[in-house]
Structure formats: structure tokens, C-alpha cells
């Protein structure tokens, strides 16, 4: 009998230990996987110090007997641009509200036809062709028209640039392997029809043996500037609120952490979308500065879909995007692509992207997990941006060459204690979180904005 009691007692005790271990394991696992307690789900105490009355009203079980729990804060990936800019080497220390800098684009290696040329009658041996970027061209250049067949060898048309006219944005071209002339142009090479938007690739100059000079060309850096913006958040907690026992181990440092996240999210939006300005408040007549977001300095736009509600992204779209992103400039071969919810869903259906996502090609950089998408032109580090959707950018994407994005910092983010008790203002602990900084977008052609066709 005693043996049986001992036997069953051992079994019951073992089961109890198993259950206890299981509970502990589940608690640790939840913490390890990053259980997120979103700020939007919590009780909000706004425009006043955190004290017991509103805390009890908003979260009745918080101020009770002590229970040890782990509360996991939101992760840095929620604000990826801000996270990256706090870790990259491109941080510049400044000592003024206005930060001046120079930026420059490289001479483009291709242009496009602005106005089509249509061959008529016997054809012509030369023509003035309107292009979109006349500054790219010099006399004696050679160029290739992609997709236009040169009849002499059935390959892409190659022409000689006789001269250029800056005022009319036209280059005067002579075909080298164009159509064979007839009638009045028999025995000559004439131009075939060239459609609007045809890509023209700039090739090497062709000089005569007696030429000793060529047209000078230089790109002068253009001066630009951005304003540093003062970002600030304040945390206050009443003395008695701090002393009160709580169901969750939640202290002043946790309020600070929440405010830091909230501030970083708003800084993220400013770095992305804000408008650069120096203005005077109509309320208090004080001067303030807002920083300009990087998206306002990017001129390269990439489209998808057919317009209206269509949001289809094809393999051809993706190939054209990557070609435009990585070619014609001297940016990095690896660039970051932030995507909104809608674009992320559509781009994941592309065969090229889908296969690489399924193969779990990932890279952890700056503490953020990216899907690595390899293309024939370069590598994209793709990351869903959780804040895009709120800003109306759910169907958009943002390509950044982080080598050409800088953070200019006047005052790094820091917490500053306020002594409200000694000054007699409030019986509360207080802290101000402050930063003065700006994001700088250099070399605009290395970045791009992806958006659905209107």
C-alpha cells in the first residue's frame, strides 16, 4: 500500500512539475518571439502627468498586487529609415539650423526621344531630333537607338551626332546603318522612323584625324540645403503613481521607451515626407524650422499597372524597374526598397521575387531583416514599411541608395531630466527626450519612387 501511494505520488508530482515547466516555457517563448503590446491597444494618458486616477480608469488591473511579467516593446523595424540612419556612417555633425550641402548627378548614359520622327518619301540623310535631355549630348557623339532596326545589318540603329541646339533641345543626327535611300537619296543612308520615347544610348565620340579638341563638359555641383528640425517628447509620472504597486512591472523607464518609439515614428514620417520650411507661428510669433523629407527630393518615378484601380505588377515591370534603378548612374550595387502593404502583396506575386522569397534569401542589416532580391542589374534589400499605409503609401515603394543618404545631426537624441518637484511645479518625475536632426538626399538619380499609374 505504501509503495502504491509513493508510486502515484511520484506520478502526480512529476505531472505537476511538467505543467509548471510548460507554463514557464510558454512564457519565455512568448517573450522570445516578440509578443507586441501595441500602443493603440493601451489606455492613453494625454496632456497631463501619468497619475493614479487616469491609470485606474483606463487600466483597472494595472495598479494591483505585484505579478512578474515581461512586456516586450515594439521593435526598431517599425521605423526602418530612422533605425538605419542611426547606425550608418553617413552621419554629419553640424552646429546650425540650416545645413548646406552640394549634390551632383553623373552625366546620363542614355536619353529618350521627345518628338517622334516619321520617314516619308525618299527619306533624309540627317534630321534634327528633339530629345528630353539635351545637356547630355556633345557634337561628334555616336548613339544607338534601342529597338529601331538599321537596315544595313538588321541591328539597332547607330547615328552620328553632327551638332546640338540647346535652345530647341534638338540633336542633329546622321544615320550610319539606316535605310538605303531611293530616288533623290539613292546611294545614301537615310533615317528610318524613330518613335517617341525611344531610348538613345550615348556611345563614344568619333573624331577626325586632325581634330585636337572636343567640346568641354563638366558637371558643377549644385548647392542645396535642408533645415534641422527639433524633435521633442516629454514624460511625466506622479511620485505616488511611481510608488504604487502594479500588476505589471511598468515604470518610468517604460513610459520613456514608449515616448521614444512614438517620437521615432514621427521623426520617420518627417524624414520621409515633411516639407522644408522656415516659418513664424501665427500663435506665438516664434520662428520654427521643419526639415524636408527625402521623397520631396527624388525625381525618378517608376510606374506599374494600367491606371485606375489596376495594380498589376508584371515580371516585365520589375525588370524595367531594376534597369532604371541601377543603370545610368554610379550608385551602389545594393539598394534598399521599402514597400507598402498593397505593393508588397503585388510584388510578391512576381515569379522572380516569389522564388527568392520562398528560398528564404534574407539579409539582416542595421538590425533589420530584409528579403534579398537579386537581379541582373543589382541587389534590392526589400522591407515592408509598416508606416507607409497610414501615410497613403500602401501601393507605393521607395528605393534608397543608402550611400547617398546622410543624417545631419545638431543634437543627438537624449533624455534630459526635469526637476519639477524642487521648482514647485508638480510632484512628478519628468524627462524630456530631444533631438535636432535632418535627413539629406544626395545624388537624386540613385533613388526612386514606385507608384501605380494614375
Secondary structure, 3 states (H helix, E strand, C coil): CHHHHHHHHHHHHHHHHHHHHHHHHHHHHHHHCCCCCCHHHCCCCCCCCECHHHHHHHCCCCCCCCCCCCCCCCCHHHHHHHHHHCCCCCEEECCCCEEEEEECCCCCCEEEECCCECCCCCCCCEEEEEECCHHHCCCCCEEEEEEEEECCCCEEEEEEEEEEECCCCEEEEEECCCEECCHHHCCCEECCCECCCCEEEEECCCCCCCCCCCCCCCCCCEEEEEECEEEEEEEEEEHHHHHCCCCCCCCHHHHHHHHHHHHHHHHHHHHHHCCCEEEECCCCCCEEEECCCHHHHCCCEEEECCECCECCCCHHHHHHHHHHHHCCCCCCCEEEEEECHHHHHHHCCCHHHHHHHHCCCEEEECCEEEEEEECCCCEEEEEECCCCCCCCCCCCEEEECHHHEEEEEEEEEEEEEECCCCCCCCCEEEEEEEEEEEEEECCHHHCEEEEECC
